[in-house]
């Protein structure tokens, strides 16, 4: 991607967001390399997973890749199979600096999903073993309270290898948690739909009502609670 197209996809605190070029076939290391050239030695990619589900936390990951050991095949987690994500997750954890954080369903209800997502991102960045010089964050928003400067990258999981790595790590970690919740609350089938509002999940809610890991502020849950009062 040339510099003009790369600039269009990014937003720092003093430039507007512009959607990514959808023709981009795969993420690369160009955004990170550009930061390295101006002296930002440690550049972290940040992404989240779990904004849409009716249950469970929202997860975020921050990843600083080792330029000499970047796993082959990194891509937006949504484009990968579960087996590919698991394989790449293991390679990322072995070769990169990684921090994973979350914001609970209660925090989603209290802060709204956007606020909880930004909180999880801030926690992920703060949890890195070394403070990054700059963070590349998937989406339109730069999480407030970061200890370094950041750039929002619209469609970043398809543009930046570091953000793609973060999307994989966050997805694998959240899915693992939802499978554990499925064992504790088998009636909802969390291990199959990961908390999303599938027909199976909505049917379980109609029969059993919500559990403490459901997001009470989300419409299907709120409507169910109101119907019972």
Secondary structure, 3 states (H helix, E strand, C coil): CCHHHHHHCEECCCCCCCCCCCCCCCCECHHHHHHHHCCCCCEEEEEEECCCCCECCEEEEEEECCCCCCCCCCCCHHHCCHHHHHHHHHHHHHHCEEEEEEECHHHHHHHHHHHHHHHHHHHHHHCCCCCCCEEEEECCCCCCCCCCEEEEECCHHHCEHHHHHHHHHHHHHHHHHHHHHHHHCHHHCHHHHCCCCCHHHHHHHHHHCCCCCECCCCHHHHHHHHHHC
